[in-house]
Amino acid sequence: VQLQASGGGLVQAGGSLRLSCAASGRTFNSYVMGWFRQAPGKEREFIAAIRWSGGSTYYADSLKDRFTISRDNAKNTVYLRVYGLQPEDTAFYYCAATTASRDFGRPSQFRYWGQGTQVTVSS
């Protein structure tokens, strides 16, 4: 399984971004795809997850108002739209894949990880 995250960059506070995660290497129908982020000196934080089959979504309660996860099955790509970015959103953003059926908020549940994409928000 290969996961390639992209779409990060430098953005002003209040702006938005769409991050992409291109998945390859197998059929993902039974997988759940997740987005996490990690700021310097902090633990990896769950943002959202989505099932390839059916499209059910799961969000961290503290972030669900500004983050939207979606997928394009034809392109084998998962997206994370971020609105109203603030300097505290500055972090590396990672996509990940799992066949686990629950506890998506735990990074240990995800077996496969992409390399991450840096998001920097200026005030």
Secondary structure, 3 states (H helix, E strand, C coil): CEEEEECCEEEECCCCEEEEEEEECCCCCCCEEEEEEECCCCCCEEEEEEECCCCCEEECCCCCCCEEEEEEHHHCEEEEEECCCCHHHCEEEEEEEECCCCCCCCHHHCCEECCCEEEEEEC
